[in-house]
Amino acid sequence: MNDKTPAPQVWPTLAARDARALMSFLTDVLGFTEVVDYAGDDGVIQHAELAGPAGGGIMMGQQRPGAEGRATPTGSFTAYVVLPEAAEIDALAARVRDDGRGAVVQGPYDTDYGSHDVALRDPEGNHWQFGTYPGAPRP
């Protein structure tokens, strides 16, 4: 993002057993970009923001006692991320397979509504669906 790009107004949020390792997977393999991370004195990530590969973003941090109600528990998060080209979906699936930290659960495959998708699982067990369907046009 730059100064002219507004921040997302809806932030999917998740907690991780190992936030640094998950951030590494999300940036190195899935194409997210780290925007900011705030670590405590112990070096553990308390809060991080990552920009999505083609827009949007997520917030995340280390799972910790007393913060259970503030984020989706690790392994239960799911998100749909739009990539504009089918070739990007195929390349993403290959990166996940080659990397070995996550897994391709299904696909790549074509949907009845014209999207080219792949279903993935990250190292924490969270589910990610990447596809070319950008959503229905808004009125």
N, C-alpha and C positions, 0 to 999 in steps of 0.2 A: 504494500500500500504506500501511497505518497500523501502529501499534505492535502491534495485535492480529492482523494478517495475517502468517502465517509466510512467510518467503522460500521461493521454489521450491527444491526439492532436486535437480532436474536442470536444468542450465544449458546449453542449446545455445550454442556459442561460435563467433564468426567474426572474421576479420581483414578490414580494409578498406584500399583504396588511399588513400581520403580519408574517414577516420572521421567527421569533423565533417559533411561533406556527406551521408554515409549516415545518420547520426543525424538530421539535418534531415528527410530523406525519411521515415524510419521514424516520427518523431514527428508531423510536419506532415501526412503523407498516410495512412500506415497505422494511425495511432492509438496507437502506443506512447507511453509516458511515461518521460522520463529520470529515473532514480532518483539516479544519481551518475556523475560522470566525473572521472577523474584525468589531468591533463595534465602532461607533462614541462616542464622549463624552457623548451623551445622551443615550447610551446603545443600540441604534438601529443598527441592522446589516447592514453594508454597502456592505460587500462582504463575501460570504461563499463558500466553496467547499465541496461537498459531493461525496464520492466514491460510485459507484453502488454496489449492492449486489454481482454481479459476474464479476465486472470489469467496466471500463468506469467511468464517473463522470459527475456532473452538477455543474454549478456556479449559485449562486442566491444572492439576497439581498432584502432589503426593497424597495418597490416602493416609489419613491420620485420625486418631481417636478424637471424638468431640466434633468432627466436621461431617458426620454421616449424612446430615440432611441438606448439605450444600452442593452436592454433586452426585451424579449417577455412580453407584458402586462399581468398582472395577470389574470388568467382564460382562457388564449388563448394558453397556452403551451400544447404540446403533445409530448410524447416520447414512444418508444418501448424499453423495458428492457428485456434482456435475462436471464432466469433462466434455469439451465440445466435439471431439473427433473420435470415431471408432478406433482408429489406429492408436490413440492415446490409451484407450481401455486395454487393448491387446498388449501394448508395451508395459503397462502397469502390472498386468497379470504375470508377464514374464519376469519383471523385476522382483515381484513378491516370491515367485517360485525360486529364482536364482539366489535371493537373499537368505531364505530359510528361516527367518525369525517369525514370520507370519505364515498364513496359509491361504491358498485359493480354495474357497468352499464350493463355488460353482462358477462355471463359465470360463471364458467369456461366452455370452449367448445373446441372441436377439429376442426382444419381447414382442408381444402382440400390439403394443402401443408405439412401436417404432424406435425403441431405445436399444442400444448395444451396451450390455451390462456385464459386470463381474462382481461376485460376492466374495469378500475377504474376511479373514480373522487376523487381528493383530496379536502380538505376543502376550497381551494381557487377557485375550479372549473376547475382546470387543468386536462387534460386527460392523463392517463397512461395505456399503454398496456403492460402486462407482458406475455411472452410466451417462449416456448422451442426452437423455430426456431432461430438458430444462424446466419442466413444469408447464402447466397450461397458461396461455396468455392472460394477463390481468385486464379487467375492464378499464 
